[in-house]
Amino acid sequence: MGRILAIDFGTKRTGLAVTDELQIIASGLTTVLTKDLLKFLVDYIQKERVELFLVGEPKQMDNTASESETHIKPFIEKLEKTFPNIPVVRIDERFTSKMAFQTMIDSGLKKKQRKNKALIDEISATLILQSYLYAK
């Protein structure tokens, strides 16, 4: 069994989370600059077996696509072209950033640490992955 890799795509930074090989536990992996994302994924997949990409799907409250979707779709096309044997699944990511911030508060992080947007992106990717695993 391979890992599931979740992607919380952003125009500047992208948060990544991954499961263990048994697909039981979701853990934050890292946050990378979006311009370096495909290179990072190529390097990662040379070392680890990934079975599925999970890409967050931002939606408005009325269930329509968010404007950031215009940046995500071209990325997904590149992802599918680069890794044709790894399927891509989209998952609703509404509220993950707010939930990530609340998680940081609940875990006792200081105010200065909570301003770390890269950490918020990584936690958001982990929440996306956890919600997928729960629904599985």
N, C-alpha and C positions, 0 to 999 in steps of 0.2 A: 504494500500500500504506500502511496506517496503522500506528500504533504499538500495541504490546501494553503494557498497564499492569498491573503486579502490585501487589496489596494484601496486606500483612501486617497484618491487622486486630487491634487491641487495644482494650480497654475505655477506656484513657486516651489512648494514642497509636497512630497507624497509620503504618507504614512503606510507602513507595511506591517503585517502580522502574519503569523504562520502557525499551523498546527504541528503537533508531533507526528511521527510516521503512522501512528494508529488513528489519527484524526480525532483525538479525545480532548486535548488541551489546546486552547488558543493562547498564544503568547505574542507580545509585541516583538517585532524584529528590529526595525529601525525606521528612521525618516531619512529620505534622500532628496536631494535637489531634483526636481522633476526633469530638468534637462539631462540628468545623468541616470534616469530611471531605467531605460531599456538596457543600458550597459550593465548596471547593477544586477538586473534580472538575469541577463545572459551569464554573468559570472556566478551568480547564486545557483542557477539551474545546472551549471557544470559540476557543482559540488553536491547538490541536494536533489532528490527526486520530487518533482512537483506534479501533482495529478490534476489540479484544478486551480484556475485563477478566479477569485471573487473580486469583482469591481463594484465599488459603491455607486449607487444610482441616486443622485440628488433630485428630490422632487419638491415642488411647492406644496403648500397645504391643500390646494385643490387637486392634487395628484398629477398635475402637469409637470413636464420636465423643467428643471432649473436651467438658468442661462449658462451655468458652468458645463452643462452637457455638451455644448458646442466644442469644448476643449477635450472632453473625455472620449467622444466618439472617434476622433482621429487617432488618439492614443490606442484605443481598443483595436482599430484596424491594423496599426503597427504591431501590436502585441500578438494578434492572430497570425499575422504574416511571419513574424519572427519565431513563434512557437506554434506551428500549425497542429501539432499533436496534443496540445493542452487546451481543453475547453475553457471558455470564459463564461461565467455566470454573473448576472447583475443582481444586486440586492439593495433594497431601499435603505438609504442611509440617513433619512431624516432624524434630526435630534442627536446624532452621534457626537457632534462637537460639544453640545451642551451637556450630554451625559458624560463625556470624557472630562470636561471641566469639573463637573460635580464629583466624579470619581477621584479627581485630584484633591478636592476639598475634603472628601470623606476619608481619604487616606492620610490626611494630616500634612500635606505639602504646604510649605510656607508660600506667602503671596508672591514672592520673587520667583519661586520655582513654578508656580502656576502660570506665569507669563511666558513660559517656554512653549512656543507654538509648535515646535517640532515634537515635543512630548504629547501635546494634545492630538496631533495628527497620528502618532503611533498608537495612542490609546483608542482613538476613533476607529482605526483599522482593526484593532483587537475586538472592539465592540461589534463591528460589522461581522467579523468572523465568528464570534460567540453566538450572535443571533442566527447565523446560518447553521451552526452546529446544533443549536437547540431545536431548530425547525426540521432538521434532517431526520 
